[in-house]
Amino acid sequence: MQAINDSKVAYKKYDASRSAFEFAQKSLDADQLKFQYGKISANEVNTTKNSFIASQSDFIKSKYELLFSQALIKFYQSNIFSLD
C-alpha cells in the first residue's frame, strides 16, 4: 500500500516539476530576447538560466522517481523487477 501512495506522490511531483520546467523555459526564452534588445543585464539572464537548469534537474529527477515507483509496484505484483 505504501508503494501505491509513493507512486501517487511521485506523479504529483512529476506533474508539478513539468509545469515548473515549462514555465522556466518560457521565462528563459523571454529573458534572452530582452537581453538581445538591451532591456536586462547579463546577470539577470544568468539568474534565469540557473533557475531553468535547476527546474530541468528537478523535472528529470521526478521523472525517474515516478518510473522507479511504478516499477516497484509491478515488482510487488509480479515479483519481477522491470523498468518497462
N, C-alpha and C positions, 0 to 999 in steps of 0.2 A: 504494500500500500504506500509506503514511503517513496518508492521509486516512481509511482504514478504522480504523486504530489510534486516530487522533484522535477519531473518532466513538464508538468503544468507551469511551474515556476520558471523553468528554463525556456519554455515557449514565450512566456510573457517578457522575460529579459531579452530574448531574441527579437521580438516584435518592437520593443521599446528602443533597443540599440539600433535596429534597422532604420527606424524613423529618425533617430538622432544622427545617424550616419548620413542619411539623405539630406537632412537639414544642413549639416556641416559642409557637405559637398556643395550645396547651393550657395551657402554663405561664402565659402572659399572662392567659388567662381565669381560672385558679385564683388568681393574684395579685390580680386586680381584685376577685374575690369576697372574698379575705382582707382587702383594703383596706376594702371596704364594712363588714366586721364589726370593723374596728379592730385586726386582728392584725398588720398590717405598715404601714410608713410609706409616704408618697408617694414618697420617694426609691427605695425598693425596687421600687415599681410602675414608676417611670420607668426604672430599670435594666433591668427585664424587658421593658418596651416598646421600649427601644433595641435589646435583643438580638433581639426579634421583628422589628423593622424591618430590622436587618442580615441576618437569615436570609431575610426576604422578598426583599430585594435580591439576595442570593446565589442564591436559587431562580429568580428572573426571569432573572438573568444566565446561569445554567446552562441554562435552557430555550432561550434564544436561541442559545447556543453549540452546543447539540445540533441545533437547527434548521439553523443555518448549516453545520455539519459534514455533515449529511445532504444538504443542497442541494449542497455541494461534491462529494460522491460522485456524485450524479446528474449534475452538470456533467461530471465526468471520464468518466462512462459514455456520455453522450449529446451532450456539447458544447453543452448548452443549460442556462443558469442559471435556476432557478425555485425559489421557496420553497413550492411546492405540496406 
